[in-house]
Amino acid sequence: MDPAVTAALVAGPFTVIAAVGAYAAGRAQARGAQRGPVDAVRRQHQRDAYAAYVAALHAYEAATKWDSCYERAMTDALAAGVQPGPGLADHVEERARLLIAAVSVDELMRTGATVELEGPEDIAAFAMITLGAARQIWMTARRPISSPADYAHLLAAHGRLSVGLSGFVKAARAHLNGDG
C-alpha cells in the first residue's frame, strides 16, 4: 500500500478524536462562561439571605436572654414602685417571661424560609434547628413559669439557639467561601 494512503488512514481517527475533544472542550468552556454569572448572582442571593437570617437570629437571641429580660423587669418593677420583699422575685420573673414571650419570631420565620429555599441541605438543616429552638423559646415563654423545670427548659432552648447559630454561621461561611 502507498505510504501516503497508510499515513492518511492512521491520521484520520486521531484527527476525528482531536476534533471531538476540541468540540467538547469548547462546549464545556461555553457552559462555564454562561454559568459563571448565574452562579455569582446565586451566590450573592445566598449571601444576602444568610446575612439577613444571622442578623435576625442575633436580634432574637439578644432580645430573649433571660438575664437581660430579668434585669429589665427588675428595673421596671422598682420604677413602678413595687417594694422589695417576698413577692418581688415572683413578680420580676413573671414580667421577664412576658418580655421574652412578646419578642416576635416573624422575622426569623421570614428570613429562615428564604435560607431554606436557597439551600444547600446542610445550611437549611442548621436554619431549621435554630428556628426550632426559637419557637421553643417562644412557646415556653408563653406559659407561666410554675417550676424550676420550666425555667430550665427556657434556658436549654436558648442554649440550643446559640449553638445552632454558631453552626449555621460556620456552615454558611464554608459554603460561601467554597470550603464546603
Phi, psi and omega in degrees: 000150182293134181300330180291321178293318179298316179297321180292320179293323180287320184283334183305304180299323179295324178294316178297316179298317179295320180294316178296318178297318179295319178297314180297318179295320178296319178295317179297319179294318179295319178297318178295321178293326178285319183284333182307306178296323178297315178297322180295319178293316179298316180298321179293320176298318178297314180303314180297318180294316180295318180296318178297320180292317179298318178298317178295320178296315179298318180297316180293317180300316180293320183287341184250009178294128183301313183300317180294316180293322179295317179297317178296318179296321178296315179299315179298318181295314180293323178292330179279356177093011176292127184276141174302139181169192185296330183270353184297315183298317179296318179298315182292318178299317179295317179295320178297318178299317179294324176298318179293317181295334181282347180284124183284144174259006184300315181295322176297317180296318181294308182289327177294324178296321178295317179297319180298322179286323183287335176064197353289183189304315184294324179288319176299323178295317177296323178297319180292326177296313181292321177296320178297318178294319179296318178297322179293320176301311183297315181293318180294320181289342179284343179258140178302142177282114183248351180206164175300334179295323178297317178297319179296321178298320179296314179294322180294318178296321178294323176297319178296324177297316180296316179294317178297322177298315178298316179295319179298313181298317181296315181292319180295317179298315180298317180295312182294329180271001178079016181273344187229000000 
